[in-house]
Amino acid sequence: MFLQIKDSTDLIKILDIQELLDPNNDIIHGQEQEGEEEQETDTFKKENLVFPSGESLPRCWLDADYRKAKVS
């Protein structure tokens, strides 16, 4: 799966989908896609990633308490 860094055109290859789906993880491991060579694995904050379409990640992937209503 590929995600994009917000406000850029850089794509990230997600190495562990379960890590991405777990709302208790703030970071994921992935590889930037630059040219044809495999890049080194790096960490990325999930809050800085979006789908290549520009759509935000689902809240349930980012917030472990997504089901609780926010109190104002």
PDB file with one MODEL, atoms N, CA, C and O in Angstrom:
MODEL        1
ATOM      1  N   MET A   1       0.844  -1.167   0.000  1.00  0.00           N
ATOM      2  CA  MET A   1       0.000   0.000   0.000  1.00  0.00           C
ATOM      3  C   MET A   1       0.893   1.236   0.000  1.00  0.00           C
ATOM      4  O   MET A   1       1.958   1.253   0.617  1.00  0.00           O
ATOM      5  N   PHE A   2       0.436   2.267  -0.705  1.00  0.00           N
ATOM      6  CA  PHE A   2       1.175   3.520  -0.761  1.00  0.00           C
ATOM      7  C   PHE A   2       0.360   4.642  -0.142  1.00  0.00           C
ATOM      8  O   PHE A   2      -0.851   4.730  -0.348  1.00  0.00           O
ATOM      9  N   LEU A   3       1.023   5.489   0.607  1.00  0.00           N
ATOM     10  CA  LEU A   3       0.444   6.711   1.136  1.00  0.00           C
ATOM     11  C   LEU A   3       1.322   7.866   0.697  1.00  0.00           C
ATOM     12  O   LEU A   3       2.438   7.669   0.217  1.00  0.00           O
ATOM     13  N   GLN A   4       0.812   9.055   0.865  1.00  0.00           N
ATOM     14  CA  GLN A   4       1.531  10.264   0.438  1.00  0.00           C
ATOM     15  C   GLN A   4       1.781  11.153   1.645  1.00  0.00           C
ATOM     16  O   GLN A   4       0.944  11.241   2.544  1.00  0.00           O
ATOM     17  N   ILE A   5       2.933  11.808   1.662  1.00  0.00           N
ATOM     18  CA  ILE A   5       3.224  12.790   2.708  1.00  0.00           C
ATOM     19  C   ILE A   5       2.396  14.038   2.407  1.00  0.00           C
ATOM     20  O   ILE A   5       2.375  14.522   1.276  1.00  0.00           O
ATOM     21  N   LYS A   6       1.709  14.558   3.441  1.00  0.00           N
ATOM     22  CA  LYS A   6       0.883  15.755   3.268  1.00  0.00           C
ATOM     23  C   LYS A   6       1.692  16.881   2.644  1.00  0.00           C
ATOM     24  O   LYS A   6       2.885  17.031   2.910  1.00  0.00           O
ATOM     25  N   ASP A   7       1.031  17.661   1.818  1.00  0.00           N
ATOM     26  CA  ASP A   7       1.610  18.846   1.193  1.00  0.00           C
ATOM     27  C   ASP A   7       2.850  18.548   0.356  1.00  0.00           C
ATOM     28  O   ASP A   7       3.721  19.405   0.207  1.00  0.00           O
ATOM     29  N   SER A   8       2.929  17.347  -0.186  1.00  0.00           N
ATOM     30  CA  SER A   8       4.027  16.995  -1.092  1.00  0.00           C
ATOM     31  C   SER A   8       3.513  15.949  -2.076  1.00  0.00           C
ATOM     32  O   SER A   8       2.357  15.529  -2.014  1.00  0.00           O
ATOM     33  N   THR A   9       4.378  15.545  -2.965  1.00  0.00           N
ATOM     34  CA  THR A   9       4.017  14.473  -3.896  1.00  0.00           C
ATOM     35  C   THR A   9       4.784  13.190  -3.576  1.00  0.00           C
ATOM     36  O   THR A   9       4.736  12.230  -4.344  1.00  0.00           O
ATOM     37  N   ASP A  10       5.496  13.173  -2.433  1.00  0.00           N
ATOM     38  CA  ASP A  10       6.305  12.020  -2.055  1.00  0.00           C
ATOM     39  C   ASP A  10       5.427  10.855  -1.612  1.00  0.00           C
ATOM     40  O   ASP A  10       4.568  11.007  -0.744  1.00  0.00           O
ATOM     41  N   LEU A  11       5.653   9.689  -2.217  1.00  0.00           N
ATOM     42  CA  LEU A  11       4.913   8.488  -1.855  1.00  0.00           C
ATOM     43  C   LEU A  11       5.728   7.631  -0.897  1.00  0.00           C
ATOM     44  O   LEU A  11       6.954   7.565  -0.978  1.00  0.00           O
ATOM     45  N   ILE A  12       5.012   6.980   0.009  1.00  0.00           N
ATOM     46  CA  ILE A  12       5.609   6.093   1.000  1.00  0.00           C
ATOM     47  C   ILE A  12       5.011   4.706   0.831  1.00  0.00           C
ATOM     48  O   ILE A  12       3.789   4.553   0.805  1.00  0.00           O
ATOM     49  N   LYS A  13       5.866   3.694   0.715  1.00  0.00           N
ATOM     50  CA  LYS A  13       5.400   2.308   0.662  1.00  0.00           C
ATOM     51  C   LYS A  13       5.269   1.827   2.103  1.00  0.00           C
ATOM     52  O   LYS A  13       6.257   1.780   2.836  1.00  0.00           O
ATOM     53  N   ILE A  14       4.056   1.471   2.508  1.00  0.00           N
ATOM     54  CA  ILE A  14       3.794   1.007   3.864  1.00  0.00           C
ATOM     55  C   ILE A  14       4.239  -0.452   3.964  1.00  0.00           C
ATOM     56  O   ILE A  14       3.842  -1.288   3.153  1.00  0.00           O
ATOM     57  N   LEU A  15       5.061  -0.745   4.961  1.00  0.00           N
ATOM     58  CA  LEU A  15       5.624  -2.086   5.083  1.00  0.00           C
ATOM     59  C   LEU A  15       4.767  -3.024   5.926  1.00  0.00           C
ATOM     60  O   LEU A  15       4.785  -4.236   5.711  1.00  0.00           O
ATOM     61  N   ASP A  16       4.011  -2.475   6.889  1.00  0.00           N
ATOM     62  CA  ASP A  16       3.204  -3.311   7.780  1.00  0.00           C
ATOM     63  C   ASP A  16       1.815  -2.684   7.897  1.00  0.00           C
ATOM     64  O   ASP A  16       1.640  -1.691   8.603  1.00  0.00           O
ATOM     65  N   ILE A  17       0.845  -3.251   7.218  1.00  0.00           N
ATOM     66  CA  ILE A  17      -0.510  -2.703   7.213  1.00  0.00           C
ATOM     67  C   ILE A  17      -1.104  -2.701   8.623  1.00  0.00           C
ATOM     68  O   ILE A  17      -1.803  -1.758   8.994  1.00  0.00           O
ATOM     69  N   GLN A  18      -0.837  -3.734   9.403  1.00  0.00           N
ATOM     70  CA  GLN A  18      -1.384  -3.786  10.770  1.00  0.00           C
ATOM     71  C   GLN A  18      -0.875  -2.631  11.620  1.00  0.00           C
ATOM     72  O   GLN A  18      -1.613  -2.099  12.450  1.00  0.00           O
ATOM     73  N   GLU A  19       0.365  -2.244  11.422  1.00  0.00           N
ATOM     74  CA  GLU A  19       0.931  -1.097  12.129  1.00  0.00           C
ATOM     75  C   GLU A  19       0.169   0.179  11.752  1.00  0.00           C
ATOM     76  O   GLU A  19      -0.069   1.038  12.601  1.00  0.00           O
ATOM     77  N   LEU A  20      -0.204   0.297  10.497  1.00  0.00           N
ATOM     78  CA  LEU A  20      -0.955   1.449  10.022  1.00  0.00           C
ATOM     79  C   LEU A  20      -2.364   1.468  10.611  1.00  0.00           C
ATOM     80  O   LEU A  20      -2.852   2.529  11.002  1.00  0.00           O
ATOM     81  N   LEU A  21      -3.010   0.336  10.679  1.00  0.00           N
ATOM     82  CA  LEU A  21      -4.383   0.253  11.154  1.00  0.00           C
ATOM     83  C   LEU A  21      -4.514   0.409  12.661  1.00  0.00           C
ATOM     84  O   LEU A  21      -5.587   0.773  13.143  1.00  0.00           O
ATOM     85  N   ASP A  22      -3.460   0.147  13.417  1.00  0.00           N
ATOM     86  CA  ASP A  22      -3.491   0.203  14.881  1.00  0.00           C
ATOM     87  C   ASP A  22      -3.508   1.660  15.352  1.00  0.00           C
ATOM     88  O   ASP A  22      -2.517   2.369  15.175  1.00  0.00           O
ATOM     89  N   PRO A  23      -4.618   2.121  15.949  1.00  0.00           N
ATOM     90  CA  PRO A  23      -4.698   3.518  16.383  1.00  0.00           C
ATOM     91  C   PRO A  23      -3.780   3.844  17.563  1.00  0.00           C
ATOM     92  O   PRO A  23      -3.617   5.013  17.911  1.00  0.00           O
ATOM     93  N   ASN A  24      -3.185   2.831  18.178  1.00  0.00           N
ATOM     94  CA  ASN A  24      -2.259   3.065  19.290  1.00  0.00           C
ATOM     95  C   ASN A  24      -0.845   3.366  18.818  1.00  0.00           C
ATOM     96  O   ASN A  24       0.002   3.758  19.620  1.00  0.00           O
ATOM     97  N   ASN A  25      -0.580   3.188  17.537  1.00  0.00           N
ATOM     98  CA  ASN A  25       0.722   3.517  16.947  1.00  0.00           C
ATOM     99  C   ASN A  25       0.659   4.899  16.325  1.00  0.00           C
ATOM    100  O   ASN A  25      -0.201   5.163  15.485  1.00  0.00           O
ATOM    101  N   ASP A  26       1.560   5.783  16.728  1.00  0.00           N
ATOM    102  CA  ASP A  26       1.624   7.122  16.141  1.00  0.00           C
ATOM    103  C   ASP A  26       2.519   7.164  14.910  1.00  0.00           C
ATOM    104  O   ASP A  26       2.415   8.069  14.082  1.00  0.00           O
ATOM    105  N   ILE A  27       3.403   6.170  14.801  1.00  0.00           N
ATOM    106  CA  ILE A  27       4.330   6.133  13.677  1.00  0.00           C
ATOM    107  C   ILE A  27       4.201   4.803  12.945  1.00  0.00           C
ATOM    108  O   ILE A  27       3.742   3.806  13.501  1.00  0.00           O
ATOM    109  N   ILE A  28       4.615   4.818  11.697  1.00  0.00           N
ATOM    110  CA  ILE A  28       4.646   3.593  10.900  1.00  0.00           C
ATOM    111  C   ILE A  28       6.015   3.506  10.225  1.00  0.00           C
ATOM    112  O   ILE A  28       6.737   4.497  10.123  1.00  0.00           O
ATOM    113  N   HIS A  29       6.349   2.320   9.775  1.00  0.00           N
ATOM    114  CA  HIS A  29       7.596   2.108   9.047  1.00  0.00           C
ATOM    115  C   HIS A  29       7.279   1.982   7.563  1.00  0.00           C
ATOM    116  O   HIS A  29       6.344   1.288   7.163  1.00  0.00           O
ATOM    117  N   GLY A  30       8.068   2.658   6.772  1.00  0.00           N
ATOM    118  CA  GLY A  30       7.844   2.613   5.337  1.00  0.00           C
ATOM    119  C   GLY A  30       9.099   2.996   4.579  1.00  0.00           C
ATOM    120  O   GLY A  30      10.139   3.295   5.165  1.00  0.00           O
ATOM    121  N   GLN A  31       8.975   2.979   3.267  1.00  0.00           N
ATOM    122  CA  GLN A  31      10.087   3.330   2.384  1.00  0.00           C
ATOM    123  C   GLN A  31       9.618   4.393   1.408  1.00  0.00           C
ATOM    124  O   GLN A  31       8.597   4.228   0.741  1.00  0.00           O
ATOM    125  N   GLU A  32      10.372   5.492   1.326  1.00  0.00           N
ATOM    126  CA  GLU A  32      10.061   6.516   0.328  1.00  0.00           C
ATOM    127  C   GLU A  32      10.305   5.931  -1.044  1.00  0.00           C
ATOM    128  O   GLU A  32      11.219   5.128  -1.229  1.00  0.00           O
ATOM    129  N   GLN A  33       9.504   6.323  -1.989  1.00  0.00           N
ATOM    130  CA  GLN A  33       9.630   5.841  -3.365  1.00  0.00           C
ATOM    131  C   GLN A  33      10.361   6.891  -4.186  1.00  0.00           C
ATOM    132  O   GLN A  33       9.775   7.875  -4.635  1.00  0.00           O
ATOM    133  N   GLU A  34      11.644   6.660  -4.369  1.00  0.00           N
ATOM    134  CA  GLU A  34      12.490   7.583  -5.131  1.00  0.00           C
ATOM    135  C   GLU A  34      13.242   6.793  -6.182  1.00  0.00           C
ATOM    136  O   GLU A  34      14.172   6.050  -5.867  1.00  0.00           O
ATOM    137  N   GLY A  35      12.843   6.952  -7.412  1.00  0.00           N
ATOM    138  CA  GLY A  35      13.526   6.231  -8.491  1.00  0.00           C
ATOM    139  C   GLY A  35      13.219   4.753  -8.449  1.00  0.00           C
ATOM    140  O   GLY A  35      12.188   4.334  -7.923  1.00  0.00           O
ATOM    141  N   GLU A  36      14.121   3.966  -9.008  1.00  0.00           N
ATOM    142  CA  GLU A  36      13.899   2.531  -9.113  1.00  0.00           C
ATOM    143  C   GLU A  36      14.565   1.734  -8.009  1.00  0.00           C
ATOM    144  O   GLU A  36      14.260   0.553  -7.842  1.00  0.00           O
ATOM    145  N   GLU A  37      15.472   2.347  -7.243  1.00  0.00           N
ATOM    146  CA  GLU A  37      16.178   1.620  -6.191  1.00  0.00           C
ATOM    147  C   GLU A  37      15.359   1.586  -4.909  1.00  0.00           C
ATOM    148  O   GLU A  37      14.671   2.552  -4.578  1.00  0.00           O
ATOM    149  N   GLU A  38      15.438   0.441  -4.171  1.00  0.00           N
ATOM    150  CA  GLU A  38      14.795   0.332  -2.869  1.00  0.00           C
ATOM    151  C   GLU A  38      15.455   1.308  -1.907  1.00  0.00           C
ATOM    152  O   GLU A  38      16.682   1.377  -1.825  1.00  0.00           O
ATOM    153  N   GLN A  39      14.643   2.054  -1.186  1.00  0.00           N
ATOM    154  CA  GLN A  39      15.149   2.999  -0.199  1.00  0.00           C
ATOM    155  C   GLN A  39      15.199   2.332   1.169  1.00  0.00           C
ATOM    156  O   GLN A  39      14.546   1.316   1.402  1.00  0.00           O
ATOM    157  N   GLU A  40      15.982   2.916   2.066  1.00  0.00           N
ATOM    158  CA  GLU A  40      16.066   2.408   3.431  1.00  0.00           C
ATOM    159  C   GLU A  40      14.726   2.599   4.136  1.00  0.00           C
ATOM    160  O   GLU A  40      13.985   3.536   3.837  1.00  0.00           O
ATOM    161  N   THR A  41      14.424   1.706   5.070  1.00  0.00           N
ATOM    162  CA  THR A  41      13.224   1.835   5.872  1.00  0.00           C
ATOM    163  C   THR A  41      13.372   3.030   6.798  1.00  0.00           C
ATOM    164  O   THR A  41      14.437   3.255   7.373  1.00  0.00           O
ATOM    165  N   ASP A  42      12.292   3.796   6.938  1.00  0.00           N
ATOM    166  CA  ASP A  42      12.288   4.978   7.787  1.00  0.00           C
ATOM    167  C   ASP A  42      10.972   4.991   8.556  1.00  0.00           C
ATOM    168  O   ASP A  42      10.071   4.210   8.252  1.00  0.00           O
ATOM    169  N   THR A  43      10.854   5.869   9.546  1.00  0.00           N
ATOM    170  CA  THR A  43       9.614   6.008  10.292  1.00  0.00           C
ATOM    171  C   THR A  43       8.917   7.295   9.870  1.00  0.00           C
ATOM    172  O   THR A  43       9.560   8.287   9.528  1.00  0.00           O
ATOM    173  N   PHE A  44       7.591   7.254   9.901  1.00  0.00           N
ATOM    174  CA  PHE A  44       6.776   8.390   9.500  1.00  0.00           C
ATOM    175  C   PHE A  44       5.625   8.523  10.488  1.00  0.00           C
ATOM    176  O   PHE A  44       5.044   7.524  10.910  1.00  0.00           O
ATOM    177  N   LYS A  45       5.297   9.757  10.856  1.00  0.00           N
ATOM    178  CA  LYS A  45       4.146  10.001  11.719  1.00  0.00           C
ATOM    179  C   LYS A  45       2.881   9.837  10.885  1.00  0.00           C
ATOM    180  O   LYS A  45       2.770  10.393   9.792  1.00  0.00           O
ATOM    181  N   LYS A  46       1.934   9.072  11.409  1.00  0.00           N
ATOM    182  CA  LYS A  46       0.697   8.838  10.669  1.00  0.00           C
ATOM    183  C   LYS A  46      -0.066  10.138  10.425  1.00  0.00           C
ATOM    184  O   LYS A  46      -0.747  10.277   9.409  1.00  0.00           O
ATOM    185  N   GLU A  47       0.044  11.079  11.342  1.00  0.00           N
ATOM    186  CA  GLU A  47      -0.680  12.352  11.184  1.00  0.00           C
ATOM    187  C   GLU A  47      -0.191  13.143   9.975  1.00  0.00           C
ATOM    188  O   GLU A  47      -0.886  14.045   9.507  1.00  0.00           O
ATOM    189  N   ASN A  48       1.005  12.817   9.458  1.00  0.00           N
ATOM    190  CA  ASN A  48       1.568  13.517   8.299  1.00  0.00           C
ATOM    191  C   ASN A  48       1.303  12.809   6.979  1.00  0.00           C
ATOM    192  O   ASN A  48       1.845  13.197   5.945  1.00  0.00           O
ATOM    193  N   LEU A  49       0.466  11.767   7.009  1.00  0.00           N
ATOM    194  CA  LEU A  49       0.218  10.975   5.816  1.00  0.00           C
ATOM    195  C   LEU A  49      -1.233  11.082   5.363  1.00  0.00           C
ATOM    196  O   LEU A  49      -2.139  11.248   6.179  1.00  0.00           O
ATOM    197  N   VAL A  50      -1.438  10.986   4.065  1.00  0.00           N
ATOM    198  CA  VAL A  50      -2.766  10.967   3.451  1.00  0.00           C
ATOM    199  C   VAL A  50      -2.751   9.923   2.342  1.00  0.00           C
ATOM    200  O   VAL A  50      -1.691   9.424   1.961  1.00  0.00           O
ATOM    201  N   PHE A  51      -3.930   9.597   1.829  1.00  0.00           N
ATOM    202  CA  PHE A  51      -4.004   8.734   0.663  1.00  0.00           C
ATOM    203  C   PHE A  51      -3.509   9.521  -0.549  1.00  0.00           C
ATOM    204  O   PHE A  51      -3.584  10.749  -0.544  1.00  0.00           O
ATOM    205  N   PRO A  52      -3.005   8.849  -1.585  1.00  0.00           N
ATOM    206  CA  PRO A  52      -2.523   9.566  -2.778  1.00  0.00           C
ATOM    207  C   PRO A  52      -3.581  10.472  -3.412  1.00  0.00           C
ATOM    208  O   PRO A  52      -3.234  11.405  -4.136  1.00  0.00           O
ATOM    209  N   SER A  53      -4.854  10.214  -3.152  1.00  0.00           N
ATOM    210  CA  SER A  53      -5.933  11.064  -3.666  1.00  0.00           C
ATOM    211  C   SER A  53      -6.046  12.377  -2.895  1.00  0.00           C
ATOM    212  O   SER A  53      -6.753  13.294  -3.313  1.00  0.00           O
ATOM    213  N   GLY A  54      -5.333  12.458  -1.752  1.00  0.00           N
ATOM    214  CA  GLY A  54      -5.411  13.640  -0.902  1.00  0.00           C
ATOM    215  C   GLY A  54      -6.364  13.466   0.263  1.00  0.00           C
ATOM    216  O   GLY A  54      -6.441  14.329   1.137  1.00  0.00           O
ATOM    217  N   GLU A  55      -7.090  12.362   0.284  1.00  0.00           N
ATOM    218  CA  GLU A  55      -8.046  12.092   1.360  1.00  0.00           C
ATOM    219  C   GLU A  55      -7.294  11.733   2.650  1.00  0.00           C
ATOM    220  O   GLU A  55      -6.287  11.026   2.616  1.00  0.00           O
ATOM    221  N   SER A  56      -7.793  12.227   3.769  1.00  0.00           N
ATOM    222  CA  SER A  56      -7.185  11.941   5.072  1.00  0.00           C
ATOM    223  C   SER A  56      -7.360  10.474   5.450  1.00  0.00           C
ATOM    224  O   SER A  56      -8.248   9.786   4.947  1.00  0.00           O
ATOM    225  N   LEU A  57      -6.495  10.015   6.346  1.00  0.00           N
ATOM    226  CA  LEU A  57      -6.630   8.656   6.868  1.00  0.00           C
ATOM    227  C   LEU A  57      -7.864   8.589   7.756  1.00  0.00           C
ATOM    228  O   LEU A  57      -8.236   9.596   8.359  1.00  0.00           O
ATOM    229  N   PRO A  58      -8.510   7.429   7.854  1.00  0.00           N
ATOM    230  CA  PRO A  58      -9.675   7.298   8.723  1.00  0.00           C
ATOM    231  C   PRO A  58      -9.306   7.585  10.178  1.00  0.00           C
ATOM    232  O   PRO A  58      -8.220   7.237  10.640  1.00  0.00           O
ATOM    233  N   ARG A  59     -10.226   8.221  10.879  1.00  0.00           N
ATOM    234  CA  ARG A  59      -9.986   8.577  12.282  1.00  0.00           C
ATOM    235  C   ARG A  59      -9.700   7.341  13.128  1.00  0.00           C
ATOM    236  O   ARG A  59      -8.909   7.411  14.069  1.00  0.00           O
ATOM    237  N   CYS A  60     -10.334   6.204  12.807  1.00  0.00           N
ATOM    238  CA  CYS A  60     -10.141   4.986  13.593  1.00  0.00           C
ATOM    239  C   CYS A  60      -8.722   4.424  13.450  1.00  0.00           C
ATOM    240  O   CYS A  60      -8.330   3.560  14.234  1.00  0.00           O
ATOM    241  N   TRP A  61      -7.948   4.891  12.475  1.00  0.00           N
ATOM    242  CA  TRP A  61      -6.545   4.488  12.332  1.00  0.00           C
ATOM    243  C   TRP A  61      -5.633   5.379  13.167  1.00  0.00           C
ATOM    244  O   TRP A  61      -4.491   5.013  13.447  1.00  0.00           O
ATOM    245  N   LEU A  62      -6.128   6.543  13.563  1.00  0.00           N
ATOM    246  CA  LEU A  62      -5.309   7.549  14.239  1.00  0.00           C
ATOM    247  C   LEU A  62      -5.637   7.727  15.715  1.00  0.00           C
ATOM    248  O   LEU A  62      -4.764   8.092  16.502  1.00  0.00           O
ATOM    249  N   ASP A  63      -6.886   7.473  16.098  1.00  0.00           N
ATOM    250  CA  ASP A  63      -7.370   7.794  17.433  1.00  0.00           C
ATOM    251  C   ASP A  63      -7.995   6.563  18.070  1.00  0.00           C
ATOM    252  O   ASP A  63      -9.045   6.097  17.626  1.00  0.00           O
ATOM    253  N   ALA A  64      -7.355   6.034  19.109  1.00  0.00           N
ATOM    254  CA  ALA A  64      -7.859   4.843  19.780  1.00  0.00           C
ATOM    255  C   ALA A  64      -9.210   5.095  20.453  1.00  0.00           C
ATOM    256  O   ALA A  64      -9.971   4.154  20.676  1.00  0.00           O
ATOM    257  N   ASP A  65      -9.509   6.328  20.771  1.00  0.00           N
ATOM    258  CA  ASP A  65     -10.774   6.676  21.427  1.00  0.00           C
ATOM    259  C   ASP A  65     -11.771   7.293  20.443  1.00  0.00           C
ATOM    260  O   ASP A  65     -12.583   8.132  20.831  1.00  0.00           O
ATOM    261  N   TYR A  66     -11.714   6.886  19.188  1.00  0.00           N
ATOM    262  CA  TYR A  66     -12.545   7.503  18.160  1.00  0.00           C
ATOM    263  C   TYR A  66     -14.032   7.345  18.400  1.00  0.00           C
ATOM    264  O   TYR A  66     -14.821   8.129  17.874  1.00  0.00           O
ATOM    265  N   ARG A  67     -14.434   6.359  19.173  1.00  0.00           N
ATOM    266  CA  ARG A  67     -15.854   6.133  19.408  1.00  0.00           C
ATOM    267  C   ARG A  67     -16.432   7.055  20.492  1.00  0.00           C
ATOM    268  O   ARG A  67     -17.646   7.246  20.564  1.00  0.00           O
ATOM    269  N   LYS A  68     -15.583   7.610  21.308  1.00  0.00           N
ATOM    270  CA  LYS A  68     -16.042   8.507  22.362  1.00  0.00           C
ATOM    271  C   LYS A  68     -16.326   9.878  21.789  1.00  0.00           C
ATOM    272  O   LYS A  68     -15.534  10.409  21.010  1.00  0.00           O
ATOM    273  N   ALA A  69     -17.438  10.445  22.168  1.00  0.00           N
ATOM    274  CA  ALA A  69     -17.794  11.786  21.708  1.00  0.00           C
ATOM    275  C   ALA A  69     -16.862  12.803  22.357  1.00  0.00           C
ATOM    276  O   ALA A  69     -16.521  12.691  23.535  1.00  0.00           O
ATOM    277  N   LYS A  70     -16.459  13.794  21.574  1.00  0.00           N
ATOM    278  CA  LYS A  70     -15.601  14.851  22.103  1.00  0.00           C
ATOM    279  C   LYS A  70     -16.444  15.805  22.934  1.00  0.00           C
ATOM    280  O   LYS A  70     -17.505  16.258  22.504  1.00  0.00           O
ATOM    281  N   VAL A  71     -15.952  16.102  24.132  1.00  0.00           N
ATOM    282  CA  VAL A  71     -16.642  17.012  25.031  1.00  0.00           C
ATOM    283  C   VAL A  71     -16.094  18.405  24.819  1.00  0.00           C
ATOM    284  O   VAL A  71     -14.882  18.612  24.874  1.00  0.00           O
ATOM    285  N   SER A  72     -16.983  19.372  24.575  1.00  0.00           N
ATOM    286  CA  SER A  72     -16.540  20.742  24.332  1.00  0.00           C
ATOM    287  C   SER A  72     -16.556  21.554  25.601  1.00  0.00           C
ATOM    288  O   SER A  72     -16.212  22.736  25.582  1.00  0.00           O
TER     289      SER A  72
ENDMDL
END
